[in-house]
Each structure stands twice: as structure tokens, then as C-alpha cells.
Amino acid sequence: AVLSALLLNAMLGAPDKTSYVSEPITWFAAGKLKATFTITVDALSAIMLGMITFIATFIALFSSGYMHGDKGYPRFFAVMGLFVFSMLGLVLANNF
């Protein structure tokens, strides 16, 4: 959440139409098929990063007290972490 807030601050202070695109990274290659992915950060994705991490932080804080003593405590936070990671991946993806 802190990193997304710093990124949001940097993006809002940047000139208009500023975006950062990573170099293509090969996810997998099979024969002639080559699947790559890139990460893009612009003002909209920085705002969404801030919103997702802000809400996920408060959900984690609230549910840590709510789930105290529950036998599914570790599984809940593992699934929640995977969900937040997936949401951030969708926001940062250059294409689908």
C-alpha cells in the first residue's frame, strides 16, 4: 500500500500522458507461439493500485480480528493474498 501511494504521488506529479511500460517478458514459448507480458503504469492504473491496496489493507486488518481463533484463518489469508495479487496483475497488465 505504501509503494502504491508513492507511485500514485509520482504519477500525479508527472506531466500529462506519462506512462511507464516494462520490457516484454516471455511467460512461455511453445513452437512458434510465444506468450509475453508487459506491465504498464499510467495515472489510471496508479489510482486503481492505490484503491485496491487501500481497501485490501483495511479488509486484512478487520478480518484478522474477526477470524481470530477460526481454524480456516491461514487459508483465508492465503486466498485473500492470491486475490489481491490477481487484482493488481489485472490492473498492471498491458493487455489481456
VEXKOLMAR-879880 format. One record per residue: x, z, y of N, C-alpha, C, CB in turn; residue in three letters. Coordinates in nm, 4 decimals. Atoms other than C-alpha are relative to their C-alpha. Glycine has a CB too. Layout:
! residues N
nx, nz, ny, cax, caz, cay, cx, cz, cy, cbx, cbz, cby, rest
X, Z, Y, X, Z, Y, X, Z, Y, X, Z, Y, ALA
...
This chain:
! residues 96
nx, nz, ny, cax, caz, cay, cx, cz, cy, cbx, cbz, cby, rest
0.0829, 0.0000, -0.1187, 0.0000, 0.0000, 0.0000, 0.0872, 0.0000, 0.1248, -0.0942, 0.1206, -0.0001, ALA
-0.0899, -0.0048, -0.1158, 0.2879, 0.0770, 0.2348, 0.0634, -0.1374, 0.0229, 0.1100, 0.1078, -0.0203, VAL
-0.0596, 0.1331, -0.0145, 0.4535, -0.2588, 0.1648, -0.1003, -0.1011, 0.0527, 0.0557, -0.0478, -0.1331, LEU
0.1002, 0.0935, -0.0502, 0.1294, -0.4448, 0.2234, -0.0303, 0.0272, 0.1477, -0.1289, 0.0095, -0.0836, SER
0.0207, -0.0318, -0.1415, 0.0828, -0.2598, 0.5554, 0.1154, -0.0542, 0.0842, -0.0138, 0.1525, 0.0199, ALA
-0.1144, 0.0560, -0.0722, 0.4347, -0.3597, 0.6619, -0.0085, -0.1521, 0.0068, 0.1314, 0.0424, -0.0669, LEU
0.0160, 0.1451, 0.0025, 0.3688, -0.7189, 0.5566, -0.1106, -0.0443, 0.0947, -0.0300, -0.0481, -0.1421, LEU
0.1096, 0.0323, -0.0912, 0.0406, -0.7229, 0.7456, 0.0462, 0.0106, 0.1449, -0.1200, 0.0931, -0.0246, LEU
-0.0528, -0.0170, -0.1353, 0.2159, -0.5925, 1.0567, 0.0921, -0.1164, 0.0368, 0.0756, 0.1337, 0.0120, ASN
-0.0906, 0.1113, -0.0269, 0.4817, -0.8633, 1.0262, -0.0769, -0.1305, 0.0171, 0.1024, -0.0138, -0.1128, ALA
0.0760, 0.1248, -0.0087, 0.2256, -1.1394, 0.9729, -0.0852, -0.0062, 0.1269, -0.0892, -0.0156, -0.1228, MET
0.0818, 0.0015, -0.1206, 0.0039, -1.0347, 1.2638, 0.0853, -0.0174, 0.1250, -0.0814, 0.1283, 0.0099, LEU
-0.0904, 0.0188, -0.1130, 0.3074, -1.0307, 1.4935, 0.0668, -0.1362, 0.0006, 0.1048, 0.1068, -0.0005, GLY
-0.0639, 0.1318, 0.0108, 0.4207, -1.3762, 1.3779, -0.0807, -0.1041, 0.0772, 0.0141, -0.0422, -0.1486, ALA
0.0751, 0.1078, -0.0668, 0.3293, -1.6982, 1.5572, -0.1115, -0.0549, -0.0891, 0.0950, -0.1139, 0.0402, PRO
0.1115, 0.0578, 0.0759, 0.0097, -1.8781, 1.4549, 0.0497, -0.0988, -0.1046, -0.0988, -0.0693, 0.0944, ASP
-0.0265, 0.0937, 0.1098, 0.0089, -2.0826, 1.1343, 0.1297, 0.0317, -0.0755, 0.0065, -0.1417, 0.0542, LYS
-0.1201, -0.0374, 0.0739, 0.3071, -1.8904, 0.9921, -0.0398, 0.0372, -0.1418, 0.0747, 0.1176, 0.0694, THR
0.0220, -0.0373, 0.1397, 0.3151, -1.8724, 0.6138, 0.1329, -0.0086, -0.0730, -0.1073, -0.0917, -0.0676, SER
-0.1201, -0.0027, 0.0823, 0.5819, -1.7956, 0.3583, -0.0381, -0.0443, -0.1403, 0.0654, 0.1419, -0.0012, TYR
0.0264, 0.0533, 0.1333, 0.5907, -1.9908, 0.0327, 0.1278, 0.0158, -0.0820, -0.0465, -0.1506, 0.0058, VAL
-0.1169, -0.0190, 0.0860, 0.8220, -1.8978, -0.2542, 0.0380, -0.1307, -0.0681, -0.0272, 0.1088, -0.1054, SER
-0.0428, 0.1138, 0.0802, 1.0206, -2.1444, -0.4594, -0.0845, -0.0030, -0.1285, 0.1539, 0.0085, -0.0327, GLU
0.0770, 0.0049, 0.1255, 0.8294, -2.2699, -0.7677, 0.0760, 0.0670, -0.1145, -0.0324, -0.1460, -0.0372, PRO
-0.0564, -0.0707, 0.1147, 0.8917, -2.0509, -1.0719, -0.0677, -0.0551, -0.1246, -0.0196, 0.1560, 0.0121, ILE
0.0569, 0.0546, 0.1223, 0.8457, -2.2005, -1.4180, -0.0580, 0.1126, -0.0837, 0.1058, -0.0784, -0.0801, THR
0.0676, -0.0985, 0.0827, 0.5914, -1.9994, -1.6104, 0.0233, -0.0330, -0.1461, -0.1509, 0.0049, 0.0316, TRP
-0.0332, 0.0486, 0.1333, 0.6183, -2.2050, -1.9275, 0.0095, -0.1518, 0.0034, -0.1053, 0.0465, -0.1044, PHE
-0.0137, 0.1450, 0.0125, 0.7148, -2.5549, -2.0347, -0.0146, -0.0364, -0.1468, 0.1369, -0.0498, 0.0572, ALA
0.0222, 0.0472, 0.1364, 0.5961, -2.7399, -2.3446, -0.0057, -0.1517, 0.0043, -0.1314, 0.0604, -0.0619, ALA
-0.0046, 0.1453, -0.0043, 0.6992, -3.1014, -2.3835, 0.0052, -0.0478, 0.1435, -0.1206, -0.0604, -0.0719, GLY
0.0051, 0.0504, -0.1379, 0.6052, -3.2869, -2.0661, -0.0782, 0.0928, 0.0932, -0.0625, -0.1388, 0.0024, LYS
0.0775, -0.0946, -0.0805, 0.3818, -3.0026, -1.9496, 0.0911, 0.1097, 0.0539, -0.1150, 0.0615, -0.0832, LEU
-0.0787, -0.1046, -0.0636, 0.5488, -2.7690, -1.7033, -0.0907, 0.0759, 0.0957, 0.1238, -0.0592, 0.0745, LYS
0.0878, -0.0814, -0.0835, 0.3417, -2.4878, -1.5557, 0.0854, 0.0880, 0.0908, -0.0958, 0.0867, -0.0872, ALA
-0.0745, -0.0801, -0.0975, 0.4841, -2.3376, -1.2384, -0.0979, 0.0804, 0.0849, 0.0894, -0.0904, 0.0900, THR
0.0815, -0.0729, -0.0962, 0.3562, -2.0815, -0.9943, 0.0837, 0.0334, 0.1219, -0.0583, 0.1282, -0.0626, PHE
-0.0640, -0.0378, -0.1254, 0.4364, -2.0016, -0.6344, -0.0851, 0.1074, 0.0671, 0.0186, -0.1239, 0.0938, THR
0.0674, -0.1061, -0.0745, 0.3475, -1.7136, -0.4079, -0.0043, -0.0416, 0.1469, 0.0729, 0.1386, -0.0182, ILE
0.0175, 0.0345, -0.1401, 0.2095, -1.7794, -0.0605, -0.0527, 0.1208, 0.0758, -0.0954, -0.1200, 0.0156, THR
0.0461, -0.1095, -0.0857, 0.1733, -1.5202, 0.2134, -0.0277, -0.0577, 0.1380, 0.1057, 0.1167, 0.0073, VAL
0.0386, 0.0368, -0.1353, -0.0179, -1.6042, 0.5291, -0.0825, 0.1157, 0.0566, -0.0807, -0.1358, 0.0026, ASP
0.0731, -0.1091, -0.0648, -0.2303, -1.3982, 0.7668, -0.1193, 0.0467, -0.0838, -0.0478, -0.0439, 0.1380, ALA
0.1171, -0.0362, 0.0795, -0.5417, -1.4096, 0.5474, 0.0395, 0.0760, -0.1266, -0.0794, -0.1253, -0.0369, LEU
-0.0410, -0.0695, 0.1220, -0.3592, -1.3124, 0.2286, 0.0594, 0.1365, 0.0323, 0.1012, -0.0842, -0.0781, SER
-0.0533, -0.1311, -0.0398, -0.1809, -1.0302, 0.4158, -0.1142, 0.0982, 0.0281, 0.0906, -0.0138, 0.1252, ALA
0.1168, -0.0858, -0.0252, -0.5180, -0.8936, 0.5312, -0.0642, 0.0418, -0.1323, -0.1039, -0.0735, 0.0894, ILE
0.0579, -0.0322, 0.1311, -0.6549, -0.9144, 0.1763, 0.0895, 0.0948, -0.0794, -0.0238, -0.1280, -0.0804, MET
-0.0924, -0.0927, 0.0658, -0.3413, -0.7436, 0.0392, -0.0201, 0.1417, 0.0525, 0.1462, -0.0446, 0.0214, LEU
0.0220, -0.1317, -0.0598, -0.3921, -0.4589, 0.2827, -0.1313, 0.0626, -0.0437, 0.0032, -0.0104, 0.1502, GLY
0.1307, -0.0518, 0.0393, -0.7597, -0.4249, 0.1975, -0.0018, 0.0431, -0.1469, -0.1079, -0.1053, 0.0248, MET
0.0018, -0.0312, 0.1433, -0.7078, -0.4331, -0.1808, 0.0814, 0.1257, -0.0291, 0.0547, -0.1185, -0.0816, ILE
-0.0838, -0.1172, 0.0291, -0.4229, -0.1810, -0.1821, -0.0559, 0.1259, 0.0652, 0.1436, -0.0239, 0.0480, THR
0.0610, -0.1156, -0.0666, -0.6015, 0.0474, 0.0672, -0.1147, 0.0556, -0.0844, -0.0510, -0.0389, 0.1408, PHE
0.1133, -0.0436, 0.0810, -0.9170, 0.0603, -0.1427, 0.0465, 0.0528, -0.1356, -0.0991, -0.1153, -0.0195, ILE
-0.0504, -0.0448, 0.1304, -0.7231, 0.0908, -0.4712, 0.0666, 0.1361, 0.0091, 0.0984, -0.1015, -0.0564, ALA
-0.0620, -0.1322, -0.0183, -0.5278, 0.3863, -0.3324, -0.1056, 0.1093, 0.0037, 0.0837, 0.0035, 0.1292, THR
0.1051, -0.1019, -0.0071, -0.8448, 0.5758, -0.2471, -0.0774, 0.0128, -0.1307, -0.0960, -0.0324, 0.1129, PHE
0.0643, -0.0087, 0.1313, -1.0035, 0.4881, -0.5809, 0.0865, 0.0828, -0.0940, -0.0246, -0.1413, -0.0592, ILE
-0.0905, -0.0764, 0.0865, -0.6950, 0.6263, -0.7583, -0.0018, 0.1482, 0.0362, 0.1432, -0.0548, 0.0102, ALA
0.0024, -0.1406, -0.0419, -0.6994, 0.9463, -0.5519, -0.1307, 0.0680, -0.0405, 0.0194, 0.0106, 0.1519, LEU
0.1279, -0.0588, 0.0358, -1.0709, 1.0062, -0.6051, -0.0149, 0.0153, -0.1505, -0.1129, -0.0840, 0.0548, PHE
0.0220, -0.0036, 0.1442, -1.0727, 0.9214, -0.9738, 0.0984, 0.0901, -0.0724, 0.0086, -0.1386, -0.0564, SER
-0.0910, -0.0946, 0.0656, -0.7692, 1.1379, -1.0516, -0.0647, 0.1374, -0.0105, 0.1335, 0.0097, 0.0769, SER
0.0725, -0.1261, 0.0081, -0.9820, 1.4421, -0.9691, -0.1241, -0.0095, -0.0859, -0.0378, 0.0463, 0.1372, GLY
0.1230, 0.0196, 0.0763, -1.2975, 1.3005, -1.1215, 0.0276, -0.0077, -0.1499, -0.0711, -0.1266, 0.0464, TYR
-0.0330, 0.0209, 0.1415, -1.1269, 1.2068, -1.4504, 0.0839, 0.1137, -0.0581, 0.0741, -0.1314, -0.0170, MET
-0.0836, -0.1099, 0.0478, -0.9306, 1.5333, -1.4788, -0.0586, 0.0613, -0.1276, 0.0145, 0.1078, 0.1092, HIS
0.0425, -0.0584, 0.1265, -0.9489, 1.6586, -1.8363, -0.0662, -0.0975, -0.0952, -0.0927, 0.1111, 0.0263, GLY
0.0626, 0.0999, 0.0862, -1.1029, 1.3398, -1.9753, 0.1048, -0.0589, -0.0940, -0.0670, -0.1119, 0.0844, ASP
-0.0970, 0.0529, 0.0956, -0.9397, 1.2027, -2.2901, 0.0345, -0.1462, 0.0277, -0.0536, 0.0141, -0.1414, LYS
-0.0275, 0.1387, -0.0348, -0.9580, 0.8461, -2.1501, 0.0763, -0.0167, 0.1304, -0.1276, -0.0752, 0.0082, GLY
-0.0716, 0.0007, -0.1274, -0.7533, 0.9380, -1.8407, 0.1126, -0.1033, 0.0038, 0.0565, 0.1375, 0.0276, TYR
-0.1089, 0.0994, -0.0058, -0.4382, 0.7346, -1.9279, -0.0493, -0.1440, -0.0131, 0.1010, 0.0280, -0.1095, PRO
0.0525, 0.1350, 0.0189, -0.6387, 0.4337, -2.0456, -0.0677, -0.0505, 0.1273, -0.0990, -0.0029, -0.1173, ARG
0.0676, 0.0390, -0.1231, -0.8486, 0.4318, -1.7272, 0.1000, -0.0474, 0.1047, -0.0822, 0.1164, 0.0547, PHE
-0.0970, 0.0379, -0.1019, -0.5441, 0.4229, -1.5020, 0.0835, -0.1200, -0.0416, 0.0905, 0.1165, 0.0310, PHE
-0.0687, 0.1205, 0.0461, -0.3717, 0.1609, -1.7176, -0.0845, -0.1235, 0.0296, 0.0307, 0.0091, -0.1510, ALA
0.0896, 0.1131, -0.0256, -0.6745, -0.0673, -1.6920, -0.0171, -0.0213, 0.1498, -0.1373, 0.0229, -0.0665, VAL
0.0135, 0.0140, -0.1442, -0.7123, 0.0038, -1.3215, 0.1252, -0.0629, 0.0610, -0.0275, 0.1362, 0.0640, MET
-0.1238, 0.0603, -0.0479, -0.3466, -0.0795, -1.2601, 0.0068, -0.1483, -0.0324, 0.1193, 0.0711, -0.0597, GLY
0.0032, 0.1407, 0.0389, -0.3868, -0.4053, -1.4504, -0.0986, -0.0778, 0.0870, -0.0374, -0.0138, -0.1484, LEU
0.0988, 0.0657, -0.0854, -0.6975, -0.4883, -1.2476, 0.0542, -0.0231, 0.1409, -0.1280, 0.0832, 0.0064, PHE
-0.0547, 0.0141, -0.1350, -0.5250, -0.4243, -0.9140, 0.1120, -0.1031, 0.0014, 0.0515, 0.1353, 0.0523, VAL
-0.1061, 0.1002, 0.0117, -0.2225, -0.6275, -1.0269, -0.0595, -0.1402, -0.0063, 0.0866, 0.0268, -0.1248, PHE
0.0646, 0.1303, 0.0113, -0.4535, -0.9155, -1.1192, -0.0624, -0.0433, 0.1321, -0.1063, 0.0033, -0.1088, SER
0.0587, 0.0328, -0.1298, -0.6372, -0.8996, -0.7871, 0.1078, -0.0424, 0.0991, -0.0784, 0.1197, 0.0553, MET
-0.1086, 0.0366, -0.0903, -0.3093, -0.9081, -0.5970, 0.0597, -0.1350, -0.0384, 0.1086, 0.1080, -0.0007, LEU
-0.0475, 0.1309, 0.0447, -0.1967, -1.2021, -0.8095, -0.0910, -0.1119, 0.0454, 0.0125, -0.0028, -0.1505, GLY
0.0942, 0.1012, -0.0479, -0.5125, -1.3931, -0.7199, 0.0145, -0.0240, 0.1506, -0.1434, 0.0422, -0.0324, LEU
-0.0126, 0.0127, -0.1457, -0.4634, -1.3230, -0.3507, 0.1285, -0.0725, 0.0372, -0.0034, 0.1384, 0.0669, VAL
-0.1297, 0.0593, -0.0335, -0.0972, -1.4290, -0.3513, 0.0247, -0.1372, -0.0613, 0.1083, 0.0917, -0.0430, LEU
-0.0237, 0.1285, 0.0680, -0.1334, -1.7371, -0.5738, -0.0127, -0.1166, 0.0970, -0.0985, -0.0184, -0.1167, ALA
0.0035, 0.1189, -0.0836, -0.0595, -2.0675, -0.4084, -0.1136, -0.0929, -0.0410, 0.1331, -0.0736, -0.0071, ASN
0.1109, 0.0798, 0.0505, -0.3122, -2.2452, -0.6301, -0.0492, 0.0646, -0.1298, 0.0430, -0.1498, -0.0232, ASN
0.0557, -0.0567, 0.1226, -0.5302, -2.1687, -0.9310, 0.0298, -0.0884, -0.1174, -0.1496, 0.0205, 0.0127, PHE
